[in-house]
C-alpha cells in the first residue's frame, strides 16, 4: 500500500541515471514528481477523501493516493 513515509526525495545511488531518464521523460510530458514536503501539506479541512488508508486530517498524498475497497 502507498505510504507517505516511503516517498523518496533523493535518488538511490544505484538508480541515479535511471531516475534522471525517467524525470526527463516525465518533464517532456509536463508531469512533475512531487516530493514529500508537498505531498505532506494538509488539505483544506472541508475536503473529504474516500480512503481506508487513513483518517483526517488529510494531506495532499491522501488525495492523490486514496484507496477504497
Secondary structure, DSSP 8 states (H G I E B T S, - for coil): ---GGG--SS--GGGHHHHHHHHHHHHHTT-----HHHHTSB--TT-----SS--SS-BHHHHHS----
